[in-house]
């Protein structure tokens, strides 16, 4: 499966579903006015774990909900642009170690 940010291929177990509007904002009145519940639950992309971690480290959930709620908008973020450029120069970087991966693989 290809990561929606970096475009690299990963095994399915090394991918995370990223809600473009974070679940913590699904109950927000402004969000509920604009989007139906079904849309909020299904609207997302698959990201490799390194890209998913990077995304959450440089964009807050509030910013994601209101300013970076499409893949195109995310790709406009300067920190994400720098990250993608770095990953393009290091295509073999596939560090997918994190707690979620270990849980999926029943290691913890």
N, C-alpha and C positions, 0 to 999 in steps of 0.2 A: 504494500500500500504506500502511496506517495504522501509525504507531508505537504500540507497546503501552504506552508511558509517557505521551507527550504527546497522542496521538490525532490528530496532524496527518498529512495525506497527503503522501507523498514518492514520488519515482520509485524503482523497485526498486533502481537502482544507488546510491541514497543511503541504503540500509538495510543494517544488519548483523544477522546472526543472533547473538543473545546466548545462550550456554549458561547456564541458570539455576544449574547447578552447574558452575563453571569446569573446563575440561579439565585444568588443572594439578592438580585434586583427584580426577580419575577413578580414579587408582591408590591413593588413600587407603583404608586397610582399613575404616575406619568407613563411608565412602561406599559401598564395594563390598559391605559387609554389607547396607546398606539398599536399594541400587538395582542393577538389572541393567544391563549394559553398553549394551544397545540403548536403554534408557530414558535413560541419561546422554547418549548421543550425539544423541538426538532431542529431548530436553526443553529447550526454549528458546523465545524470542520474538524477533520482529523489532523492532529499534529504529532510529530515525533516528540518524545519526552524532552530532549534538549530544547527544542523550540518552544514547547509548552511551558517549560520552566522559565525560559528567558522571557517569554511574553508576560507571565505573571510577575516577574521580577522588575519589569520596567514600566508597566502600565497598570494603574490601580483598577479595581473592579468597577468603581464609579466611572472612571474614564472609559473603560471598555463599554459599559452600558450606554453611555450617552455620546461618546465621541469616536470610539474605535469598535463599532459593532458590525463591521463588514471586513472581509479579508482584505479588500482594497484599501480601506482606511488604516488597517493595522500595518500594511506594507508601506504606508506613507510615514510612519513613525520613524524618526531618525535613529533611535537606538536599535530598532528592528532592522532597519536598512544596514547598519553597521554589522549587526549579527549575521545577516544573510550573506553579506560580502565576505565575512570571515569564514562562514561555513562553505562558501563556494571555493575558497582557497584551501580548505581542509576537508575535502569530500569524504575522507575515511573516518572523520570524527563522528562516532555514533555512540557516545557515552550515554547509555540509557539507564544507568544505575540510579534508582531512587526507591523509596518505600513502596510506591504503587506497583512498580515492576516486580519487586520481591513478593508482594502479596499476590499478584496475578500468577506468579510461578510457584506459589505455596511454599516459599522459603522462610516466611516468618509467621 
